[in-house]
């Protein structure tokens, strides 16, 4: 998992930085596609880390912090990007965040190791046909579909909506668009604690 997460964040960082260098629509779309493909394994690999390092009764809390951190990143992003864009242009923000990802990888690689993890992975069989007959799976798919749809509105469109439809300045937008993500941070962390309590 350590090497997997490192590769994923390096891929994310590289394609983030390349986004700021693209000229033209088709190269930009291709770069963003590769960005998405490169980061796709992030949460599954982080789940593997949680599986190895946390007992069952603490795993939801650990996941709550992971998801809360992603929402906290969403809260910080407009507060950092808007001043960077205003001072240096939109491309620089992609280069800066790409560089931050590389630094994060170096720190992660130095400190995280799977060797000696207290909860080694166990072999499990997951029959696909049986999974799709499970009511629990359909509940989870419905829940996550709703969660993701709402999240991507806030990630992708809220900023434009506030500026173009509501007349916010970019500075006002940066602050206002952070609020749902701060609430999401608190909700994800609280949900982890509640879920762990339910398991117990």
Secondary structure, 3 states (H helix, E strand, C coil): CHHHHHHHHHHHHHHHHHHCCCCCHHHHHHHHHHHHHHHCCHHHHHHHHHHHHCCHHHHHHHHHHHHHHHHHHHHHHHHHHHHHHHHHCHHHHHHHHHHHHHHHHHHHHHHCCCCCCCCCCCCCCCCHHHHHCCHHHHHHHHHHHHHHHHHHHHHHCHHHHHHHHCCCCHHHHHHHHHHHHHHHHHHHHHHHHHHHHHHC
